[in-house]
Amino acid sequence: MKIVRTFCFSLMAFAMFSAATVLAQSTITLSVDATEAPRKLLHSTESISTSGGAMTLYYPQWIPGEHGPTGPVTDVAGLKISIGGKEIAWKRDLVDMYAVHCDVPSGSDHVDVSFDFLLPASQSGFSSGASSSESLLILSWNQVVMYPLETRPENIMVTPGVKLPAGWKYGTALQGAHEKDGTIWFNAVNLNKLVDSPVLSSSHFKRVDLAPGSSTPQFLDMASDHDESLEITSEQTSDFQNLVKEAHALFGAHHYDHYDFLFTLSDQVAHFGLEHHESSDDRVSEKTLLDPAMWKSAGSLLPHEFTHSWNGKYRRPAGLATGDFSTPMKGDLLWVYEGMTQFIGNMLAARSGIWSPDEYRDQLATTAAYLDNEPGRTWRPLQDCADEAQLLYNSRGDWRAYRRGTDFYDEGNLIWLDVDVTIMQLTKGAKSIDDFTKIFHGGENTSPMVKPYTFDDVVTALNSVVKNDWNKFLTDRLQSLAAHAPLGGIENGGYKLVYKDTPNGMQRTYESTRHTDDESYSIGLVIGGSNGAVYDVLPGTPGFKAGMAPGMTILAVDGKKYSKEGLRDALKAAVKGSAKIDLLVQSGEFYRTYSIDYHGGPRFPYLVRDDSKPDLLSQVIKAHAGN
């Protein structure tokens, strides 16, 4: 299958090229000493081929999967560039802080580059957040490499090696491992593939075969700070094995030669998921396998990141398929990249058994209710959330409901559910989203490759499944400023969004694991469930009208010390009379009582069957493997 590559460079990069000899090929030998990872230090040493003259070395800025300029260049320290043991001067570019310039003496065939990477302790952020502890490390190669900007990353062959603390084991998509003088060396790969292949290592490590007997190896590589946190049950193992089977049944083909889930269970690292072609970087709380609430709360993480091997890595929006780490990415199709993946990931969590059908519906109700009550949707269309994604990923949590954030995940989920249900309706059940994924993401089994797409390509593929005005269908939802979310997939799928006075099962799970008190649909407050901190206030709600704001702390409810249970009791009591709910609030150095005029009782979202319509939602999550 033909690979389409996007050769677009910024004017800044073009200006750099004009001052240097453009190299068609380059080689790098990269050695990382990670023996001091427990104290947050990595030592990187590179030998980079050169033909001499002006040279620009670049530190990766735009990291695939993170959709923004997130390369942690400020954590690079001790940079030295030398020729034959003699240091040469370098100067940072005054426009692009990720680039440094140097002059290499003629006749030199390589330069030596060394620097330390300062591993962060803070758990905020994605791969640039905390990635190490006393007993584990997730090594992201983009953090420990600089490369000649004059050469395309696909034409830079890197021989990577890493020296780990004694006794540590590891998992990675890299192949050909052999040890020499304490360093583990892997087969040479191009720079794009290297950055796409992190290494998970730990003194507490376990590997589980998720595809026994398959000609395509697929493993769950687990690392933690304690052995007991790796005690995966046979049921959990079966769920993950079912995930692999269900994904293959859905897409009909795969685009990797092998696959490793790099599953980190630790309270010392940032928690997120990051996709790669032949692996995924999945980080959760240490007790996730042991605590039923944590297990369900994290249930869609691995299905989501696994889905990205097809939708995001193989098929990738043209604006995100830059092929390098210096060209700005365009996120206008993130509602496909992330939104469809959110839909498929949640669907696979249910099809594989990680979530029960009730848990899937509760999760969907929780998502739908938030978006259906989000005031920011009346000024910012979903398309703008995708367009501004590189900034919104790092936006604050306060006033999120008014600002909107990366809603292309969850609202994309609703849109693609609507697509699936519409396909089933138009074809009278003969076709579904499965037919689209086989056309768009399937084909023949291949090694990792990138096949970019445009909006028109998505519309064309949908029309190949069933004729419809898909352009208008999608555009109307992407550009809408309606006060309510696109709930067509739920409603036409045979369900209604309603509100009851107790949280649904998945909302209880989220409140337990995230320590929140979500009163969005009654008084419009999202609160830290244990300390009364007000995380967000929804404009137009009783809490907002009373004067409440993010950053305040609720100390007491109707004269009693704040607790989640106490506030919900007050909400119930307020239904019986005309008295307002009094909140004693601290805001900085100031104390004040806010009276909330609300008498509707607690309200939490559920999906209930609409018997006037077929139950298509159950068809969406029906297991397909083996059928």
N, C-alpha and C positions, 0 to 999 in steps of 0.2 A: 504494500500500500504506500502511495506516495506521501512523503512528509513535506508539509508546507512550512517554510520558515519565514519569519518576519524579520527583515533586515532594516530596522529603523533605528537611527542614532540621534541623540540630542545634538544641538549645535555646539554645545560645550565639548562633547566627545569628539565631534568632527574637527574642532579647532585643535584638540590634543593630537589627533591623528596627523594633522598637517605638519606638526613639528617633529614627527618621528617616523621611522621606517615601519610600515605596516608588515607584520609578520604573518604569513599564512599558517604556520604551525609553531607550536611552542611546547616545551616539556617542563614539568615541575616534579621534583622529588620533595615530598612534604613529610616531615617527621614531627609528630606531636608527642611531647613528654607530658603525660597526664598523671604522673605519680604524685603530684601535689594537688590534684583535684579536690581532695578533702579540705584543703585550706584555701580553695577558690583560685588556684593558679594553674594555667596551662602554658607550656613553653613550646612555641612553634619555630621550626627551622625549615627554610626552603632553599632549594637550588633551582634557579629559574634560567632557562636558556635565553640567550640574547645574541644579537649580531652587532652590539655596540651602538653608541649614539644616544640621542635623547630617548628616554624611556619613562612611561607613566605606569605606575603600579596602582592597582585599584583594589579597594576593600569592598566586598559585596554589599550593596545598598538595598536593592529591591529583591526581597527574598520570596521565591515562589511559594504560594500557599498562604503567605501573610498579607499579600495584596497591598503592600505599602513600603515606604523607605525605612525599613525596620532594622537594617544591619547595625549592630551595636558598636560602631566605630569608636565611641568614646571609652570603650573598655579595652582598647588596644594601648599597650604601654611598652616602653623600652625598644622601640623600633630602631633597627640598625640594618643598613644596606652596605655590603662590602664586596670587594673583588680581591680574590687571592689573599684574604685575611686583612686587607686594608679597607677601612671604612671610607665611603664616599658620601658627600653631602646630599640631602634631599630637602625638598620644599613642598609644603602642602598647597594644593590648588586653592585659590582665593574664592572660587565660585562653588566648586564641588568638593566638599570637605572629605569625601571618601577617596580622593585621588592625591597621590604624591608624585612629584617629578624628580628625576635625577638624570645625570649625564654619565653614561657608561663608556669607559675608555675603549677606543677602537682596538680590535683584536681580541676582545673578551668574548668567551663563548657562553658564560653564565654569570649570574650575580647571586650572591648569598643574601638572604633576607631572614632576619630573626626578630621575633617580638613575643611578648607575653600577652595572654588574654586573661583579663580579670573577671573571673566568673562571678556573677551577681548573687547576692544573698536574698534580694527582694523577690517575692513570689509573683509580683505583678508582671504583665507582659506575656509574650508568646515565647519563642525559643530564646529570646534575649532575657527572659526572666530566669529565676533560679533553676539550675540544671544539675546541681551536684549536692552531695551530702557527705558525711563521713564514710559512707559505704557504697555510694553509687555515683555514676556520671552518665549524662546523655550528651555525647559529643556531636555538636553540629559543625560540620566542616567549614561552613561559610564564616565561622567566627575565628578560624585559625589560618586563613589563607589570604594572600594577596596575589594578584595575577597581572600580567601585562595587558593593559587596556587595548593595546594595538592589535591583539589577537582575539578572535571570537572564542568564547568559552568552549564551544563544541570542538574547536581545533586545538585546545590545550589539553594535552595528555598528562595526567597526574598519577604518580605512583605514591599512594598514601601509606603511612605507617603510624602506629600509636603504641606507646609504652604505657601500660596500665599498672596500677599498684599490684603488688604481689598477691596472687591467689584470686584475682578478680576474673570472672568469666564475662562473656560478651555475646551480643547478637547484632547483626547488621545485614543489609542487603548486599554488601560488598562480598566478593568471592576471592578464592585463591589464597586464603590466609596461610602464612608461614612465618615462623618466629626466627629472628636473628638478633643475637645480643640483647635479648629482652624486649625487642620491639616487634610487634605484629605487623607484618607487611601484607598488603592486599594487591590484587592485580591492578594494573594501570587502567584508569577510566578517564573519560573526558571530564572537564571541570563541572559541567552541568550535572552529570551523573554522580559525581562525588558529593556535591552539595545536596543531591537528592537521596543520599544514603547515610544517615546518621548512625552512630554506634551507641548502643545501650550496654553499659557494663556495671558490674556490681560484685561484691563479695557474697551477696545473697541472690542467687540466680536460678531460674528454672525454665526449661524449654518443654513445650507441649506440642505434639504433632496434631495438627488440625485436619490433615488430609492423609491418613494412613493408607499406604498402597498407591497413592496418586503419583503420576509421573511428573507432576508439578509440585515441588515441596512447598508447604505452607505451614508456618509455625507461629505459635504464641510464645514470644520470648519475654519472660517476666523478671523484673528486678525490684527489690525492696530494701528497706533498712533492717528488716528482721525476717528470718526464715518463715515464721508462722504466718506472715501476711501473704505468703505464696501458696497457701494451702487451698488450691482450687478444687471444688467438688466435682464429682463425675457428672452431675447435672449441668454445672456451669461449663465444663469441658464440652459436653454434648451440645449445649446451646451455641458455643463458638464454632463447633464443627458444622452444625446446621447453618450457621451464618455463611460459611464458605459455600456450602451446597446451594443455598437459596440465592446467593449472589450469582453463582454460575448459571443457575436456572433462569434467572432474570435477564442477564446480559447475553447469554448464549456463547460467549467467548471471553477470553481474558487477554490482557496485554502486559504480561510479566512472565518471566521465566521461573520465578519463585517469589514467595511473599513472606515477610516477617512482620507480625504485629509487635512493635517494641513497646511493651506494656509496663509502665513505671508506676509502682504503688508506694507513694511516699508523701508525707506531710511536709517535707523539706523543699519541694520543688514547685514550680508553677504548674497549675493544672489546666490542661487544654489538650487539643488534638491537632496534629499537623500532618498533612497527607504527603506521601511520596509514591513514586511509581511502584516500587517493589517492597515497600514497608510503610509503616505509619508510626508516628511518635505520639503515643497515647499516655497521658499522665493523669492519675487520679489519686484520691486519698488512700492512705496506707491500708485502711481496714475495708476497702471496697469489696473484696471477695468474702469477707467475714461478716459484714453488716448488711442485712437484707435491704434496709433503706438506701444505703450507699450504692449497693449493687443495682437497684432499680433506677436510682437517680442518674447513674452513669451508663444506663443500659443502651443508649443510642450512640455512644461515643465511638466504639469500634466499628459498628455498622456504617456510621457516617464517614469515617476516615477510609474505610475499606472501599466504599462506594466511589470515593474520589480517585481511586486508581483508574476507574473508567471515566468518570465525569469530573474533569478537572486536570488530571494528568495526561490521559490519552486524548480525550476530546477536551479542548481548552479554548476559551474565547480568544479571538485574534488579538484583542487588546492586552491580554495577559500572557500571550505566547511570544514574549520579546526575545527569548533565546539568550539573554545576557542579564547581568545584574546591575547595569547602569542606566538602562532606558526606563523611564517612568511607565508604569502599567496603567491601563485604563480599565476601570471596573464596571462599565455600563452593563455587562452581561452577568454580573454576580448573582442576579436572581435565578440564572440558570446554573451557574457553577456551584453556588452554595445553596440556593433555594431548592433546586431539584434534588441535590444531595441530601438536604434536610428531610425532604419528603421520602426519598428512597431509603435513607438511613433509618428513619422511624418505622417505615414499612417493613424493612428487613429485620428490625429488632422484634417486631411482632411475628413475622413469618418464621423466624428462627426459634422462637420460644423464649427469648430474653425478656420480652414483655408479653403479658397476657393480652387478649383482646380488650378487656376492661381497662388495663393500664394504658394501652395505645389510645383508647377513646378518651380517657381522663387527661392524658398528655395533650391530645388534640383540643379538648375543651379548654384547658388552661391556656394554650397558645391562642386559640380563637378569641377567648374573652379579653385577653390583654389587648390584642390588636383591634378588637371591635370597640374598645373603650379608650383608645389612645387618642388624645386630643390633637397631637401633632400631625395626624394624618390629614387634617383639614387645610394645612398650609404646605406640607412637604409631601410630594408624591413618592411612591416607592422607588421610582426610577432615580430620583435625586439621592436617595439613601445609597444606592449602588454607585452613582457617579461620584459621591463624596466619601466613599468607603475608606480610602486611605487616611482620612482625618477622623471619621466617625469611630473607627476602631479604638482610638485613643481618647475619645470624648469622655467627659465625666459622667458619673451615674446619676447625679442630682438633676432634676428637671428632664429626665430622659423621656418621659411620656410626652412632654411638650416638644422637646428638641427632635425626637426620634433618633434611633441609632442604626445599627446594622440589621434592620428589619427584613432585609432581603432573605435572610435565613428562614424566619418563621412565616412571614407573609408569602415568601416563595413557596414554602411548604403548602400553604392554603391554595395558592394558584395552581401548583402542579397536581394537587388532589383534585381540584376543579377540572383540570385537563383530563385526568384519568377517568373521572366520572362522566365527563362529556363524551369521551371516546366510547365508553361502555354504552351510554345512551344512544349515540348516533349509530352504533353498530349492533344494537340490541343484544349486547353482551358477547358478541363474537370476538371483539378486540379490546385491548386495554393498554395501559402505559407499558406493559411488558413488550408489546409489539413495537412501540417506539424505541425502547432501549436496545432491542436487538438490531434495529436498523441503524440507530445513531451511535451506539457504543459497542456493538458486537462485531459481527463479521467473522473473520478467521482469527484464531489464536496467533498472537505476535509477541515479539520481545517489546520492551518499552519503546514507545514512539509518541510523537505529538502530532495530532491532527486538528488544527485550529478550525473554528467555526465562527459564523456571523449570525445575527438575528435572522436573516433570510434563510440561512441553512436550517435553523430550528423550525421555522415555519414550513419549509419544504419537506422536512422529515415528518412533521405532524400531518401534512396533507397526503403524504404517501401511506399513512395509516388509515386516515379517513378524511374526505374532503370537508372543509369547513373554512370559515373566514378566520383563520387562526391569527392572522396579523392583527385584526381588530380585537379579537378575543384577548390577546395578550396586551396590546397597547392600551386598551381601555383600563385594564387593571393596573398597569404600570404607571399610568398618568393620572389616575383617579385622585380627586380630593374629597371623595365622599367621607362622611363622618363614620361610616361603618366598614368593617373589613369584608373582603370577598369570601363569603361563606357558602358560595354555590356548591362547592364540593361536599360540604357537610349536609346541606339541606337537600340537594338532589341525590345525595348518597343515602338518604333515608333517616336523617337525624335532625334534631333541633338543639340549639344552644339554649339552655335554661339555667336558672340560678336557684340554689338551695341554701339552707342555713348552716350547713357543715361542709368543710373542705372535702373535695374528692380525694381518692386514694393517692394519686400521684402528687396532688398539691400538698397533702400531708407529708409525703415523702420529701418533697423539695423544701418545705418549711423546716422539717427536722434536720436535713443535711446542710441547709444553707442558713439556718438559724434566722428565719424571717417570720414576720407576721404580716401577711398580705391582706389588707383591707381595701384593695383598689376599688371594689365594686359596691362598697357601702359608703364609707366616709372618704375614700379616695387617698388613703395613706398606705405606703409600703414602709414597714418598720422593722428594725432589728429586733427579733423576737425575744432576746434575752436582756437587752440594755435600753430599749425604748428609743434608739436613734432613728430619726425620720430620714429614710433614704430618698424617698420621692413623694411628691404630691401631684395628683392629677388635676389640672385646671378644670374649673367648672363643677367640681364635686363639693359636697358639704365641708370637707376639711379645708379645701382651698378657699371657699367663701368665708370661712371662719378666720382666715389669716395665717394658717399653718404653712410652713415652708421647709424644704430640705435643709438638713444641718441642725435642726432643733432636736431636743431630746425630751421625750415624754417621761415625766417623773411620777405622775399620779393620775388616776382616772376616777373622777367623782370622789376625790378625797382619799383614795386608797392607792398604795404604791403600785406603779405600773407592772402589769404582767400581761402576757398574751391572753391568758384565760380570763383575767379580770376585765380587759377591754371588750372581749366578746360577750361576757356577761352583761356589761353595760349596754352594748348594742342591742341585746335581747330585751333588757329592761326598758330601754327607751321606746320600744314599740308600744308598751302598755300605757304610756302617758304622754304629756306634752313637754316634760322636762328635757332640757338639752343635756348633752354629754359634756362635762367639764374636764378639760385636760390641763394639768399643771405642767408647764413647759419651760425648759431652760434653753436659752439661746445665747451662747457665749456667757457673759457675766450677768445676764438679765433673766428674770423669772416673770412669767405671766400666765394667767389662766385664759384658755381659749374655749369658748362655748360653741359646740357643734350642734346645729339644728338638724337632726336626722332621726327618723323614726321607722326606717325600713328593715331593721334587723340585719344580722350577718348575711352576706351574699357571696356564694362561691359557685363557679361554673361546672356544669355537667352537660353531657350529650345524652339525650333520651330519644328513643325510637319514635319515628313518625310512620305509623303503620299504613299511611296512605300512599307510601312510596316504597319501592323495592330496597332491600338492605344491600346497597352496593358497597358500602364501607366495609362490610365483612368480606366481600370479594377482594377488595384491595389488599387485605392483610392475610388472605388465605395462603397457607404454605403451598409451594409449587414444586419443590425438589422431589424428584421421583415420580411426578405425575405425567 
